Amino acid sequence: MFNFSPKKEIFGLDLSDFSLKIIKLKKKKDKFSLVSFGETKVPPGIIEQGIIKKENKLIEIIKSARTKIKGEKLKTKYAICSLPEEEAFIKAIRLPKIDSEEIKKVIKWQIEPNIPVKLEKIYYDWELIKSKNKKRTDVSVVVIPKKIADSYLKVFKESGIQPLAFEIESMAAARCLISQFRAHPILLLDFGAAGCGLTIFSGKTILFTSHIPISGQDLDLAIAKELNLTQSKAESLKKKFGLKNKRIHKAIFPILEDLSKRIKEYIDYYRSYYEEIDFLPDGIMSKIILCGGSANLIGLIEFFNSSLKIPVQLGNPLNNIFIPKKIQFSQKKSLSYTTAIGLVLRKHA
């Protein structure tokens, strides 16, 4: 989405409300080698729900983050950068049976009736959904407000970074974790510090995304209140004990129940809307893949298995990625870098 140039050495830059992550890979035949990575915290109030509030401070953070990279130093200014899921829309739109050239002409006139946006205020892109139905054309459309994309572009450029492309977080995560055609849908759940990104993927296409405002930070605050601790200490205990600790379980269980309820609502919506698409004959969700920093919560997979009655597994962002011995980068750590890795892989998709 929003390409500028395809032929440059690049890194992936994933920016969210509370963190900035950078990944750089080198391709060797059919494998990739991790050469650089880094994470920098973004203090509260600089970005709120995907909207940049303090440009100058964010520029300083990005400049500093580039100098704190582990592994090889970044010798390129070119990056593929994320755009916030909270401000984006991805939705399948049904059209009469037309060819791809006609889609280009008519798709923009189908955006406003299907997505709550004004055409003149957005950037958009689209992808054909493959179907055997000869009576219609299904298209997956991604939309982002111009003011959001333009604000991120401005900040990155003033930080000394030249974006070659922008991409919605869910698109990058899907590329990283799902590598082949899927006849039945998969739900990606990106559970991070700033919220939970929900993506429904089937065939080779994202059919639906949404952002659930329940985050790892909400769990920390609940634990801190229950145990009368600082948020930092609460986060440490959460990572160490997870749901196996009775008091931590008591503190965060209502939040996880709410999250599970919202996920069920989106699954039900998906089933009702997409049941007629030919490669989704029964609307059954085949599995849920977890990623994001909070996906490592001890007991979370068991909780979702029980509450959602759908097989749940941790994603593996390191498929086909070689980690040199000199770089300390575990699969557990990689879950929080899923989007950044997917951004880099866009160049080689």
C-alpha positions in Angstrom: 0.0 0.0 0.0 1.3 3.5 -1.0 4.5 2.2 -2.7 7.3 4.6 -3.5 10.1 2.4 -4.8 10.8 -1.3 -4.8 14.5 -1.7 -5.4 16.3 -0.6 -2.2 18.0 -2.3 0.8 15.3 -1.9 3.5 14.3 -2.5 7.1 10.9 -3.0 8.7 9.7 -0.3 11.1 6.6 -1.1 13.3 5.4 1.9 15.3 2.5 1.7 17.8 1.2 3.7 20.7 3.8 2.3 23.2 6.7 0.9 21.2 8.8 1.1 18.1 10.4 -2.1 16.6 12.9 -2.4 13.8 14.0 -5.5 11.9 16.4 -6.0 9.1 16.9 -9.3 7.2 19.2 -10.4 4.5 18.0 -13.0 2.0 20.2 -16.0 1.3 18.7 -18.3 -1.3 15.3 -19.3 0.1 16.1 -18.3 3.7 16.4 -15.0 5.5 19.1 -14.2 8.1 18.4 -11.7 10.9 21.0 -9.0 10.9 19.6 -6.2 13.0 16.8 -5.6 15.5 15.7 -3.2 18.2 12.9 -2.1 20.3 12.3 1.3 21.9 9.4 2.2 24.3 7.2 5.1 23.3 6.0 7.1 26.4 2.2 7.5 26.8 0.6 10.5 25.2 2.9 10.7 22.1 0.7 8.4 20.1 -2.9 7.8 21.1 -5.1 5.2 19.4 -2.8 5.4 16.4 -2.9 9.2 16.1 0.4 11.1 16.5 -0.1 13.8 19.2 3.5 15.0 19.7 5.4 15.0 16.4 8.7 16.5 17.7 9.1 14.1 20.6 8.3 11.1 18.3 10.9 12.3 15.8 13.5 12.3 18.6 12.5 8.8 19.7 12.8 7.4 16.1 16.2 9.1 15.6 17.4 7.6 18.9 16.0 4.2 18.2 18.0 3.9 15.0 21.3 4.3 16.9 20.4 1.6 19.5 20.0 -1.3 17.1 21.5 -4.7 18.0 23.5 -6.5 15.4 24.6 -4.7 12.3 24.2 -0.9 12.2 21.5 0.4 9.9 23.3 1.8 6.9 20.1 2.5 4.9 17.4 5.1 5.4 14.8 3.1 3.4 12.0 1.3 5.3 8.7 -0.3 4.9 6.6 1.1 7.7 3.4 0.1 9.5 0.2 2.2 9.7 -2.1 1.9 12.8 -4.9 -0.7 12.7 -7.2 1.5 14.7 -7.5 4.0 11.9 -7.7 1.5 9.0 -10.5 -0.5 7.4 -10.1 -3.8 5.5 -13.3 -5.3 4.2 -14.5 -7.6 1.4 -16.9 -5.8 -1.1 -19.1 -7.7 -3.5 -19.4 -6.4 -7.1 -21.2 -7.6 -10.3 -19.1 -9.9 -12.4 -16.5 -7.7 -14.0 -12.8 -8.0 -15.1 -9.9 -6.4 -13.3 -9.7 -3.3 -15.5 -13.3 -2.5 -14.8 -12.7 -3.0 -11.1 -10.2 -0.2 -11.2 -12.8 2.1 -12.6 -15.7 1.2 -10.3 -14.2 0.2 -7.0 -13.8 3.7 -5.6 -17.5 4.3 -6.0 -18.3 1.3 -3.9 -16.2 2.4 -0.9 -18.5 5.0 0.6 -21.6 2.7 0.5 -19.7 -0.1 2.3 -17.2 1.7 4.6 -17.9 4.7 6.8 -15.5 7.1 5.1 -15.4 10.0 2.7 -13.6 9.2 -0.6 -11.8 12.5 -0.8 -10.3 11.9 2.7 -8.8 8.5 2.2 -6.1 6.5 0.4 -7.3 3.0 -0.7 -6.0 -0.2 -2.3 -7.7 -3.4 -3.3 -7.1 -7.1 -4.0 -9.2 -9.5 -5.9 -10.6 -12.4 -3.9 -10.4 -15.6 -5.9 -13.8 -17.3 -6.3 -15.5 -19.9 -8.5 -18.7 -17.9 -8.4 -19.3 -16.6 -12.0 -22.1 -14.2 -11.1 -20.1 -11.7 -9.0 -16.6 -10.4 -8.2 -15.4 -10.2 -4.6 -12.7 -7.6 -3.7 -10.8 -7.0 -0.5 -10.4 -3.2 0.0 -8.0 -1.5 2.5 -8.6 2.1 3.5 -6.6 4.6 5.6 -7.4 8.3 6.2 -5.1 10.6 4.3 -4.4 12.7 7.5 -3.1 9.6 9.3 -0.8 8.3 6.4 0.5 11.9 5.7 1.3 12.5 9.4 3.3 9.3 9.6 5.1 10.0 6.4 6.0 13.5 7.7 7.4 12.2 11.0 9.4 9.4 9.3 11.0 11.8 6.7 11.9 14.3 9.4 13.5 11.4 11.3 15.7 10.7 8.4 13.7 7.7 7.2 12.4 7.3 3.6 9.4 5.0 3.6 9.3 2.8 0.4 5.8 1.6 1.4 3.2 1.8 4.1 1.2 -1.2 5.2 -1.5 -1.9 7.7 -0.3 -4.0 10.7 -2.6 -6.9 10.0 -1.4 -7.3 6.4 2.2 -7.6 7.6 1.3 -10.0 10.4 -0.6 -12.3 8.0 2.3 -12.4 5.5 4.7 -13.3 8.4 2.5 -16.1 9.9 0.5 -17.6 7.0 2.5 -18.8 4.0 0.1 -20.8 1.9 -3.4 -21.0 0.6 -6.0 -21.7 3.3 -9.4 -23.2 2.3 -10.8 -22.5 5.7 -10.4 -19.2 7.5 -7.8 -18.5 10.2 -8.1 -15.8 12.8 -5.0 -13.9 13.7 -5.0 -12.3 17.1 -2.2 -9.7 17.6 -2.4 -9.1 21.4 0.0 -6.2 22.2 0.6 -3.4 24.7 -1.7 -1.0 22.8 -4.6 -3.2 21.9 -5.7 -6.4 20.1 -5.7 -6.6 16.3 -8.2 -9.1 14.9 -7.7 -10.4 11.4 -9.7 -13.0 9.5 -7.7 -14.5 6.6 -8.8 -17.1 4.0 -7.7 -18.3 0.7 -4.8 -15.8 0.1 -6.7 -12.8 1.3 -7.6 -10.8 4.4 -11.3 -10.6 4.5 -11.9 -8.6 7.6 -10.0 -6.7 10.3 -10.9 -4.9 13.5 -9.2 -3.4 16.5 -10.3 -4.4 20.0 -9.3 -1.8 22.7 -8.1 -4.4 25.2 -4.4 -4.5 25.7 -1.5 -6.0 27.6 -1.3 -2.8 29.5 -4.9 -3.2 30.7 -3.8 -6.5 32.2 -0.9 -4.8 33.9 -3.1 -2.1 35.4 -5.6 -4.7 36.7 -2.8 -6.7 38.4 -1.3 -3.5 39.8 -4.7 -2.6 41.4 -5.4 -6.1 42.7 -1.9 -6.6 44.3 -1.2 -2.9 45.1 1.9 -2.8 43.0 3.5 -0.4 40.5 2.6 -1.1 36.9 6.2 -2.1 36.2 6.2 -4.7 39.0 2.8 -6.0 37.9 4.0 -6.5 34.4 7.0 -8.5 35.6 4.8 -10.8 37.7 2.4 -11.2 34.8 5.2 -12.4 32.6 6.6 -14.7 35.2 3.4 -16.4 36.5 0.5 -15.6 34.1 -2.8 -17.2 34.8 -1.3 -19.9 36.9 -1.1 -17.4 39.8 -4.5 -17.2 41.6 -4.5 -13.5 42.3 -3.3 -12.6 38.9 -5.9 -14.9 37.4 -8.6 -13.1 39.5 -7.4 -9.7 38.4 -7.3 -10.3 34.7 -9.9 -13.0 34.1 -12.8 -10.4 33.6 -10.7 -8.6 31.0 -9.9 -11.8 29.1 -13.6 -12.8 29.3 -14.6 -9.5 27.7 -11.9 -10.0 25.0 -13.2 -13.5 24.3 -16.8 -12.2 24.0 -15.8 -9.6 21.5 -13.9 -12.2 19.4 -17.0 -14.4 19.3 -19.1 -11.4 18.1 -16.7 -10.8 15.2 -16.6 -14.5 14.3 -20.4 -14.5 14.2 -20.4 -11.4 12.0 -17.9 -13.0 9.7 -20.0 -16.2 9.4 -23.1 -14.2 8.5 -21.4 -11.9 6.0 -19.0 -14.3 4.2 -21.0 -17.6 4.2 -21.7 -17.3 0.5 -18.1 -17.0 -0.6 -17.3 -20.3 -2.4 -14.0 -21.2 -0.7 -15.6 -20.7 2.7 -18.5 -23.3 2.4 -19.3 -23.7 6.1 -17.9 -20.6 7.7 -15.9 -22.7 10.2 -12.9 -21.0 11.8 -10.1 -23.6 11.4 -7.8 -22.1 14.1 -6.6 -19.0 15.9 -3.0 -17.9 15.7 -1.7 -15.7 18.5 1.1 -13.1 18.1 2.1 -9.9 19.8 4.0 -9.4 23.1 1.0 -10.4 25.2 0.6 -13.7 23.3 3.3 -15.1 25.6 1.0 -14.9 28.7 1.2 -18.2 30.5 -2.2 -19.9 30.3 -3.6 -17.7 27.5 -3.8 -20.5 25.0 -5.7 -22.8 27.4 -8.1 -19.9 28.2 -8.9 -19.3 24.6 -9.2 -23.0 23.8 -11.8 -23.3 26.5 -13.7 -20.1 25.9 -13.8 -20.1 22.1 -13.9 -23.8 21.4 -11.5 -23.3 18.5 -7.9 -24.6 18.3 -5.4 -22.0 19.3 -1.7 -21.9 18.8 1.2 -19.4 19.1 2.5 -18.0 15.8 6.0 -18.7 14.6 7.4 -15.5 13.0 10.8 -17.2 12.5 9.7 -19.6 9.8 12.5 -19.6 7.2 14.5 -17.1 9.2 18.0 -18.0 10.4 19.2 -16.5 13.7 23.0 -16.2 14.0 24.4 -17.5 17.3 25.8 -14.0 18.1 22.3 -12.5 18.0 20.2 -13.2 21.1 16.7 -13.4 19.5 14.3 -16.1 20.7 11.0 -17.3 19.2 9.3 -15.9 22.4 10.8 -12.5 21.7 9.9 -12.8 18.0 6.2 -12.8 18.7 6.3 -9.0 19.5 8.2 -8.5 16.2 5.7 -10.2 14.0 4.5 -7.0 12.2 8.1 -5.7 11.7 9.2 -9.1 10.2 6.2 -9.1 7.9 7.0 -5.6 6.7 10.4 -6.7 5.6 9.1 -9.8 3.9 6.8 -7.6 1.8 9.8 -6.7 -0.4 10.3 -10.4 -1.2 6.6 -11.4 -1.5 
